[in-house]
Amino acid sequence: MEQSALHSSKQLSPRVRSALEEVLGRTLREDEAISVRAYEPQETASAEQEYAQNNELRRYFAALDERTKDIPDCEQAEIIEEAIRSVRPGYQPIR
């Protein structure tokens, strides 16, 4: 369960402000907003699970490469740019 809170630094009690400054390692400015979030961390994958996931991704990308091998690189780049522009209309590729 995740909980979060947003506070203005100038409204913090001296005790809370001091604790947050200690955590941050610096003094808070009066115009700053402080966001605090508490959550349960996710379990990390074991080495075996990571290995299996990596292998699955390699198989997936190998199959994708096989299906697109006859498409010239310039056409692939155009297809990717078109897809990006469909979700980010102002996108300009870096060349």
Order of alpha helices (4+ residues) and beta strands (2+ residues): beta-alpha-beta-alpha-alpha
